[in-house]
Amino acid sequence: MLVGVVSVEVIVLIANRLRCPLTDVATRFTDDRRDNFDSYLPLWLARHNKITFGSLFGVDVVLTAVRWMAGD
């Protein structure tokens, strides 16, 4: 079920050209436009969050599929 929730989030990001729709809301409250202005992530992680978390999600989906097929 959680894979589905994350998949919906991925679809929303793709539909918004890989930009979170809440970023537009956050821009109303600050002039700061650093990569992490709308999150509490460190700057280095905010710059690479889609690659980092996308890779982790992909690995998790593959491992889950392998375990599911193995009958665990």
C-alpha positions in Angstrom: 0.0 0.0 0.0 2.8 2.5 0.8 4.4 1.8 -2.6 1.1 3.1 -4.0 1.2 6.2 -1.9 4.8 7.0 -3.0 3.9 6.2 -6.6 1.1 8.8 -6.5 3.6 11.3 -5.2 5.9 10.5 -8.1 3.1 11.0 -10.6 2.3 14.4 -9.0 6.0 15.4 -9.3 6.2 14.2 -13.0 3.0 16.1 -13.8 4.5 19.3 -12.2 7.8 19.0 -14.2 9.6 17.4 -11.2 8.7 20.4 -8.9 6.7 20.0 -5.7 3.4 21.9 -6.0 3.8 23.1 -2.4 7.0 25.0 -3.4 4.7 27.7 -5.0 3.0 28.1 -1.6 6.3 28.4 0.2 7.5 31.1 -2.2 4.8 33.4 -0.9 6.4 33.5 2.5 10.1 34.2 1.8 12.5 35.7 -0.7 15.0 32.9 -0.1 15.4 30.6 -3.1 18.1 28.2 -2.0 17.5 24.6 -2.9 16.4 23.9 0.7 14.3 27.0 1.4 11.1 25.0 1.5 12.3 22.0 3.5 14.4 21.2 6.6 16.9 19.2 4.6 20.6 20.1 4.5 21.5 22.0 1.4 23.6 19.2 -0.1 20.7 16.7 0.4 18.1 19.1 -0.9 20.0 19.5 -4.2 20.0 15.8 -4.7 16.9 14.6 -3.0 15.1 13.2 -6.0 18.1 11.1 -7.0 18.9 10.0 -3.4 15.4 9.1 -2.3 14.3 7.9 -5.7 17.2 5.4 -5.7 16.4 4.3 -2.2 12.7 3.8 -3.2 13.8 1.9 -6.4 16.0 -0.5 -4.4 13.3 -1.0 -1.9 10.7 -1.9 -4.6 13.2 -4.4 -6.2 14.0 -6.0 -2.8 10.3 -6.2 -1.9 9.5 -7.8 -5.3 12.3 -10.4 -4.9 11.1 -11.3 -1.4 7.5 -11.5 -2.5 8.4 -13.8 -5.4 10.5 -16.0 -3.1 7.5 -16.4 -0.9 8.9 -14.7 2.3 
